[in-house]
């Protein structure tokens, strides 16, 4: 991650964009680098220095499909990250968004601190999801069967601790501090948990943990 993370906002509400700018201006490691009202204007941007993270507001009236311009940006800007903002938690399919390339999802009415945590997390390669969205996803049938055949008895106490921290929206750094281990060790432990649960991401692990009562 760069010393300063450049953040670009795609949202049709000028007041909301100004609010994000206000939040970021007091955060030394995050820099607001502009905004557009629609993803249609993304390809018009003449990036001298591309943003590290795009905050994009999804249109929940549709099917939560990432626009072509956003997908193209993700493909062209290797290593850059996408944090999707959602106006509400009305049956949003996190699996669909992550499968298309979203690195995280946050509710637009989340506290300022959560926006800062979310941007920092996705910027360093982690996935970040609002707890309310994870809870909502429990009501949505998965496209493939969830690995519910795995039971809590199959997990170690260490596995359960990590899952509880993931469900509590903790970043890898915060998990490392809580467990008194390195971030690299956290990544290795998470990979082990993913294998045990037959999932591929933090959201899959968090959904599994919530269904098992660990959240």
C-alpha positions in Angstrom: 0.0 0.0 0.0 1.2 3.5 -0.8 2.1 5.9 2.0 -1.0 7.9 1.1 -4.0 6.1 -0.3 -5.8 8.0 -3.0 -9.6 7.7 -2.9 -12.0 8.5 -5.7 -15.8 8.6 -5.2 -18.5 7.7 -7.7 -21.8 9.0 -6.3 -24.6 11.2 -7.6 -25.1 13.2 -4.4 -22.7 16.2 -4.1 -23.4 16.5 -0.4 -22.4 12.9 0.2 -19.2 13.3 -1.8 -18.4 16.4 0.2 -19.0 14.4 3.4 -16.5 11.8 2.3 -14.0 14.5 1.4 -14.5 16.0 4.9 -13.9 12.6 6.6 -10.7 12.0 4.6 -9.1 15.4 5.0 -8.4 14.8 8.7 -6.9 11.3 8.0 -3.2 11.7 7.0 -2.9 8.4 5.2 -6.0 8.8 3.0 -6.4 11.5 0.3 -9.6 12.5 -1.5 -8.7 12.8 -5.2 -12.0 13.7 -6.7 -15.5 12.4 -7.6 -17.9 12.0 -10.4 -21.7 11.7 -10.3 -21.9 8.5 -12.4 -19.8 5.5 -13.4 -20.4 6.6 -17.0 -17.9 9.4 -16.4 -15.1 7.1 -15.2 -13.6 6.5 -18.6 -13.5 10.3 -19.1 -11.0 10.7 -16.3 -7.5 11.6 -17.3 -5.6 9.9 -14.5 -2.2 11.5 -13.9 -2.0 9.3 -10.9 -4.9 6.7 -10.7 -6.7 6.3 -7.4 -5.8 3.4 -5.2 -9.4 2.9 -4.1 -12.7 3.7 -5.8 -15.8 4.2 -3.6 -18.7 3.4 -5.8 -22.4 3.6 -4.9 -24.4 0.6 -6.3 -27.8 1.0 -7.8 -29.9 -1.3 -5.6 -32.8 -0.9 -8.0 -31.0 -3.2 -10.4 -29.5 -6.6 -9.9 -26.3 -5.4 -8.1 -24.3 -5.9 -11.3 -21.1 -3.9 -11.5 -21.2 -1.5 -14.5 -18.9 -2.2 -17.4 -16.9 1.0 -16.7 -16.2 -0.2 -13.2 -15.2 -3.7 -14.4 -13.0 -2.1 -17.0 -11.3 0.1 -14.4 -10.6 -3.0 -12.3 -9.1 -4.9 -15.2 -7.0 -2.0 -16.4 -5.7 -0.8 -13.0 -4.1 -3.9 -11.7 -3.8 -3.9 -7.9 -6.4 -1.1 -7.5 -9.3 -1.7 -5.2 -13.1 -1.3 -5.3 -15.3 -0.6 -2.2 -19.0 -0.7 -3.0 -21.3 1.6 -1.1 -24.9 0.5 -0.6 -27.8 2.8 0.3 -29.5 0.0 2.3 -29.3 -3.6 3.1 -32.3 -4.7 1.2 -31.4 -8.2 0.0 -28.0 -7.4 -1.4 -26.1 -10.5 -2.7 -22.6 -10.1 -1.5 -21.5 -13.2 -3.3 -22.5 -11.7 -6.6 -20.7 -8.4 -5.9 -17.5 -10.1 -4.8 -17.6 -12.5 -7.7 -17.6 -9.5 -10.1 -14.6 -7.9 -8.4 -15.8 -5.9 -5.4 -13.2 -5.9 -2.7 -15.7 -4.8 0.0 -19.2 -3.4 0.7 -20.2 -0.8 3.2 -23.5 0.8 4.0 -23.7 4.5 3.1 -25.0 5.4 6.5 -22.1 3.7 8.3 -20.2 5.8 10.9 -17.2 7.8 9.5 -14.8 5.5 11.4 -16.1 2.5 9.5 -15.4 4.3 6.2 -11.9 4.9 7.2 -11.4 1.3 8.4 -13.0 0.0 5.2 -10.8 2.0 2.9 -7.6 1.2 4.8 -8.5 -2.5 4.8 -9.3 -2.9 1.1 -6.2 -0.7 0.2 -3.9 -3.3 1.8 -5.5 -6.2 0.0 -8.1 -7.2 2.5 -11.8 -7.6 2.0 -14.2 -5.5 4.2 -17.9 -6.0 4.7 -20.4 -4.2 7.0 -21.8 -6.6 9.6 -25.4 -5.6 8.8 -24.8 -6.7 5.2 -23.4 -10.0 6.3 -26.4 -10.5 8.5 -28.7 -9.7 5.6 -26.9 -12.1 3.3 -28.0 -14.9 5.6 -31.5 -14.5 4.3 -30.3 -14.9 0.7 -29.9 -18.4 -0.8 -26.4 -19.0 -2.0 -25.9 -19.8 -5.7 -24.1 -22.9 -4.5 -24.6 -25.0 -1.4 -23.0 -23.6 1.8 -20.5 -25.9 3.4 -22.7 -26.4 6.4 -21.6 -30.0 6.7 -18.6 -28.6 8.6 -19.4 -28.3 12.3 -17.9 -26.1 15.1 -16.4 -29.3 16.4 -14.2 -29.4 13.3 -12.6 -26.1 14.2 -9.9 -25.2 16.8 -10.4 -22.5 19.3 -8.0 -20.4 17.3 -10.2 -20.9 14.2 -13.2 -19.8 16.2 -11.4 -16.7 17.6 -10.4 -15.6 14.1 -13.9 -16.1 12.8 -15.4 -14.0 15.7 -13.0 -11.2 14.9 -13.8 -11.4 11.2 -17.5 -11.1 12.0 -16.7 -8.1 14.2 -15.3 -6.3 11.1 -11.8 -6.4 12.4 -9.0 -5.9 9.9 -6.0 -8.2 9.7 -4.0 -5.8 11.7 -6.6 -5.6 14.4 -6.8 -9.4 14.5 -3.1 -9.6 14.8 -3.0 -7.2 17.7 -5.9 -9.0 19.4 -4.3 -12.4 19.1 -0.7 -11.2 19.6 0.5 -12.6 16.3 1.8 -11.1 13.0 -0.4 -10.0 10.1 1.4 -12.6 8.0 0.4 -15.3 10.5 -3.2 -14.0 10.4 -3.3 -14.4 6.6 -2.0 -18.0 7.0 -4.6 -18.8 9.6 -7.4 -17.3 7.5 -6.3 -19.4 4.5 -6.4 -22.5 6.7 -9.9 -21.6 7.9 -11.1 -21.0 4.3 -9.8 -24.5 3.3 -11.7 -26.1 6.3 -14.9 -24.3 5.5 -14.6 -24.7 1.7 -15.0 -20.9 1.2 -12.9 -18.5 -0.8 -13.1 -15.2 1.1 -13.7 -13.3 4.3 -17.4 -12.8 3.4 -17.9 -16.6 2.9 -16.2 -17.3 6.2 -18.2 -14.6 8.0 -21.5 -15.8 6.6 -20.7 -19.4 7.7 -19.7 -18.2 11.2 -22.8 -16.1 11.5 -25.0 -19.1 10.6 -23.2 -21.1 13.2 -23.7 -18.5 15.9 -20.2 -17.2 16.1 -21.1 -13.6 15.1 
